[in-house]
């Protein structure tokens, strides 16, 4: 079965929907410019119920050492997702600071965008292939954009990887079938408005992924 990450969770109701539906990963976005931002203390309280049931992921964007240390001490995530312009060397520093595993999100639009994946593989537990945001967007993800999933067909990577970007309950099955993704990540695709998750959409997404 394809693993699912429900990202940008901010309420007990939606986190419970993710856990009840069998999400393997649950994400807290610690990035003030995101409509899904949650501070580490609030996240720690909320995500305590996920311990032992799903991997807790802290999503960051070019976070400095102080914020990473705060996340590590308070939230204690299993994984840190790097969703900015971080380098492999920075990933090593993140791992040292947080004692957490690393997911690196790479923006994809064309074949050539996968070249960066090989350089990252020695430094991460997971890769994430996300759609490049539209021109003019000031957010690195979570904007509902998608890329051509056929770009992933027949590709092999040394690390487990996610497909992200523009996924919804209606298209996640197609995305899995076309790309062969071992894992998928959703945020805006299970929302009724930016940052507002819907438990029913979360359940529908998880069921669609499970049935693919």
Kinemage of the C-alpha trace (Angstrom):
@kinemage 1
@onewidth
@group {chain A} dominant
@subgroup {mainchain}
@vectorlist {calphas} color= white
{ca unk a 1} P 0.000 0.000 0.000
{ca unk a 2} L 1.157 3.515 -0.773
{ca unk a 3} L 2.028 5.479 2.365
{ca unk a 4} L 0.231 8.786 2.901
{ca unk a 5} L 1.333 12.000 4.577
{ca unk a 6} L -1.364 14.469 5.585
{ca unk a 7} L 0.410 17.803 5.948
{ca unk a 8} L -0.465 21.117 7.509
{ca unk a 9} L -2.663 19.741 10.296
{ca unk a 10} L -3.705 22.285 12.920
{ca unk a 11} L -6.698 20.796 14.787
{ca unk a 12} L -7.420 17.696 16.834
{ca unk a 13} L -10.393 16.811 14.621
{ca unk a 14} L -8.351 16.728 11.423
{ca unk a 15} L -5.373 14.996 13.023
{ca unk a 16} L -7.715 12.329 14.362
{ca unk a 17} L -9.181 11.868 10.872
{ca unk a 18} L -5.689 11.357 9.485
{ca unk a 19} L -4.803 8.817 12.171
{ca unk a 20} L -8.107 6.974 11.910
{ca unk a 21} L -7.670 6.680 8.153
{ca unk a 22} L -4.221 5.169 8.476
{ca unk a 23} L -1.913 8.048 7.540
{ca unk a 24} L 1.702 6.958 7.951
{ca unk a 25} L 2.969 10.531 8.329
{ca unk a 26} L 1.349 13.658 9.798
{ca unk a 27} L 2.822 17.086 9.216
{ca unk a 28} L 3.069 20.305 11.212
{ca unk a 29} L 4.050 23.352 9.152
{ca unk a 30} L 6.331 25.623 11.182
{ca unk a 31} L 6.562 28.548 8.757
{ca unk a 32} L 4.811 31.803 9.684
{ca unk a 33} L 4.091 32.801 6.076
{ca unk a 34} L 2.006 29.665 5.532
{ca unk a 35} L -1.757 29.642 6.230
{ca unk a 36} L -1.074 26.281 7.920
{ca unk a 37} L 1.560 27.605 10.339
{ca unk a 38} L 1.524 26.181 13.844
{ca unk a 39} L 4.017 27.149 16.533
{ca unk a 40} L 6.153 24.379 18.070
{ca unk a 41} L 4.449 24.460 21.474
{ca unk a 42} L 0.949 24.171 20.016
{ca unk a 43} L 2.190 21.457 17.645
{ca unk a 44} L 3.753 19.495 20.496
{ca unk a 45} L 0.468 19.459 22.402
{ca unk a 46} L -1.590 18.554 19.345
{ca unk a 47} L 0.670 15.902 17.850
{ca unk a 48} L 1.298 14.027 21.100
{ca unk a 49} L -1.722 11.866 20.188
{ca unk a 50} L 0.090 10.726 17.023
{ca unk a 51} L 3.092 9.207 18.808
{ca unk a 52} L 3.459 5.561 17.955
{ca unk a 53} L 0.671 5.770 15.371
{ca unk a 54} L 2.278 7.891 12.638
{ca unk a 55} L 5.585 9.636 12.006
{ca unk a 56} L 5.459 13.283 13.049
{ca unk a 57} L 7.002 15.607 10.455
{ca unk a 58} L 7.952 19.238 11.077
{ca unk a 59} L 7.862 21.121 7.782
{ca unk a 60} L 10.322 24.013 7.616
{ca unk a 61} L 11.474 26.522 5.005
{ca unk a 62} L 15.084 27.663 5.349
{ca unk a 63} L 14.762 27.536 9.136
{ca unk a 64} L 17.661 28.912 11.182
{ca unk a 65} L 19.461 27.019 13.938
{ca unk a 66} L 17.421 28.675 16.691
{ca unk a 67} L 14.082 27.613 15.227
{ca unk a 68} L 15.311 24.096 14.478
{ca unk a 69} L 16.549 23.729 18.052
{ca unk a 70} L 13.193 24.951 19.371
{ca unk a 71} L 11.345 22.460 17.148
{ca unk a 72} L 13.607 19.618 18.266
{ca unk a 73} L 13.306 20.390 21.979
{ca unk a 74} L 9.572 21.103 22.062
{ca unk a 75} L 7.945 19.145 19.236
{ca unk a 76} L 10.485 16.293 19.009
{ca unk a 77} L 9.542 15.330 15.427
{ca unk a 78} L 10.557 12.066 13.825
{ca unk a 79} L 11.447 13.891 10.622
{ca unk a 80} L 12.259 17.424 9.517
{ca unk a 81} L 11.019 18.344 6.042
{ca unk a 82} L 13.184 20.885 4.249
{ca unk a 83} L 11.017 22.822 1.808
{ca unk a 84} L 13.238 25.762 0.951
{ca unk a 85} L 16.588 26.366 -0.743
{ca unk a 86} L 18.562 24.221 1.715
{ca unk a 87} L 21.732 22.425 0.612
{ca unk a 88} L 22.878 18.875 1.425
{ca unk a 89} L 25.404 20.366 3.836
{ca unk a 90} L 22.567 22.135 5.595
{ca unk a 91} L 20.708 18.821 5.860
{ca unk a 92} L 23.634 17.389 7.799
{ca unk a 93} L 23.493 20.352 10.165
{ca unk a 94} L 19.728 19.892 10.581
{ca unk a 95} L 20.229 16.237 11.467
{ca unk a 96} L 22.896 17.122 14.048
{ca unk a 97} L 20.762 19.860 15.634
{ca unk a 98} L 17.518 17.912 15.785
{ca unk a 99} L 18.458 14.199 15.907
{ca unk a 100} L 15.598 13.760 13.430
{ca unk a 101} L 15.539 12.225 9.974
{ca unk a 102} L 15.315 14.467 6.913
{ca unk a 103} L 12.857 14.766 4.027
{ca unk a 104} L 13.934 17.072 1.214
{ca unk a 105} L 11.290 18.539 -1.077
{ca unk a 106} L 12.471 19.163 -4.631
{ca unk a 107} L 10.408 21.320 -7.017
{ca unk a 108} L 9.651 19.583 -10.315
{ca unk a 109} L 8.415 20.834 -13.678
{ca unk a 110} L 10.592 19.108 -16.317
{ca unk a 111} L 12.871 16.034 -16.587
{ca unk a 112} L 15.992 18.053 -15.785
{ca unk a 113} L 14.632 18.959 -12.354
{ca unk a 114} L 15.271 15.387 -11.160
{ca unk a 115} L 19.046 15.825 -11.510
{ca unk a 116} L 19.213 17.285 -8.005
{ca unk a 117} L 17.757 14.122 -6.471
{ca unk a 118} L 20.951 12.105 -6.866
{ca unk a 119} L 22.971 14.697 -4.965
{ca unk a 120} L 20.480 14.618 -2.100
{ca unk a 121} L 20.073 10.875 -1.684
{ca unk a 122} L 23.075 10.323 0.644
{ca unk a 123} L 21.757 12.966 3.051
{ca unk a 124} L 18.063 12.161 3.501
{ca unk a 125} L 15.652 9.459 4.582
{ca unk a 126} L 13.076 10.495 1.979
{ca unk a 127} L 12.838 12.624 -1.145
{ca unk a 128} L 9.688 14.534 -2.017
{ca unk a 129} L 8.891 15.585 -5.563
{ca unk a 130} L 6.595 18.595 -5.420
{ca unk a 131} L 5.244 20.785 -8.185
{ca unk a 132} L 7.062 24.044 -8.778
{ca unk a 133} L 4.774 26.819 -7.518
{ca unk a 134} L 3.205 29.113 -10.127
{ca unk a 135} L 5.123 32.216 -11.144
{ca unk a 136} L 4.648 34.949 -8.570
{ca unk a 137} L 3.785 32.646 -5.669
{ca unk a 138} L 5.531 33.555 -2.419
{ca unk a 139} L 5.072 30.054 -0.972
{ca unk a 140} L 7.243 27.026 -1.835
{ca unk a 141} L 4.314 24.592 -1.738
{ca unk a 142} L 0.765 24.047 -0.577
{ca unk a 143} L -0.687 26.026 -3.472
{ca unk a 144} L -2.444 23.196 -5.286
{ca unk a 145} L -0.075 23.071 -8.267
{ca unk a 146} L 0.764 19.701 -9.855
{ca unk a 147} L 3.384 18.406 -12.267
{ca unk a 148} L 3.368 15.762 -14.988
{ca unk a 149} L 3.400 12.447 -13.123
{ca unk a 150} L 4.608 10.584 -16.215
{ca unk a 151} L 7.999 12.192 -15.570
{ca unk a 152} L 8.391 9.686 -12.724
{ca unk a 153} L 7.397 6.597 -14.669
{ca unk a 154} L 10.150 3.955 -14.612
{ca unk a 155} L 12.511 6.112 -12.539
{ca unk a 156} L 14.411 4.479 -9.679
{ca unk a 157} L 15.737 6.196 -6.571
{ca unk a 158} L 17.847 4.903 -3.706
{ca unk a 159} L 15.615 6.511 -1.102
{ca unk a 160} L 11.860 6.228 -0.510
{ca unk a 161} L 10.045 9.120 -2.156
{ca unk a 162} L 6.805 11.055 -2.104
{ca unk a 163} L 4.762 12.655 -4.849
{ca unk a 164} L 3.241 15.971 -3.763
{ca unk a 165} L 1.523 18.915 -5.357
{ca unk a 166} L -2.048 19.248 -6.509
{ca unk a 167} L -3.201 15.894 -5.159
{ca unk a 168} L -6.873 15.437 -4.231
{ca unk a 169} L -9.153 12.514 -3.365
{ca unk a 170} L -10.237 12.532 -7.023
{ca unk a 171} L -6.777 12.244 -8.605
{ca unk a 172} L -4.489 10.557 -6.068
{ca unk a 173} L -5.254 7.094 -7.442
{ca unk a 174} L -4.259 8.211 -10.925
{ca unk a 175} L -1.097 9.828 -9.569
{ca unk a 176} L -0.053 6.612 -7.828
{ca unk a 177} L -0.813 4.466 -10.878
{ca unk a 178} L 1.109 6.704 -13.290
{ca unk a 179} L 4.100 7.555 -11.095
{ca unk a 180} L 4.454 4.346 -9.094
{ca unk a 181} L 4.934 6.491 -6.009
{ca unk a 182} L 5.588 4.579 -2.780
{ca unk a 183} L 4.246 7.580 -0.831
{ca unk a 184} L 2.066 10.637 -1.441
{ca unk a 185} L 1.693 13.937 0.390
{ca unk a 186} L -1.383 16.170 0.506
{ca unk a 187} L -2.195 19.516 2.056
{ca unk a 188} L -4.390 21.941 0.103
{ca unk a 189} L -6.167 19.058 -1.651
{ca unk a 190} L -8.035 18.166 1.550
{ca unk a 191} L -9.014 21.726 2.468
{ca unk a 192} L -12.175 23.786 2.049
{ca unk a 193} L -10.126 27.017 2.136
{ca unk a 194} L -6.411 27.765 2.652
{ca unk a 195} L -5.339 26.205 5.938
{ca unk a 196} L -8.783 24.753 6.770
{ca unk a 197} L -8.675 20.959 6.543
{ca unk a 198} L -11.842 18.872 6.153
{ca unk a 199} L -11.980 15.532 8.020
{ca unk a 200} L -14.219 14.023 5.333
{ca unk a 201} L -11.803 14.989 2.553
{ca unk a 202} L -8.916 13.543 4.577
{ca unk a 203} L -10.802 10.262 4.966
{ca unk a 204} L -11.662 10.225 1.262
{ca unk a 205} L -8.058 10.865 0.271
{ca unk a 206} L -6.754 8.055 2.453
{ca unk a 207} L -9.360 5.641 1.099
{ca unk a 208} L -8.539 6.598 -2.506
{ca unk a 209} L -4.819 6.082 -1.904
{ca unk a 210} L -5.466 2.748 -0.235
{ca unk a 211} L -7.583 1.596 -3.187
{ca unk a 212} L -5.087 2.613 -5.871
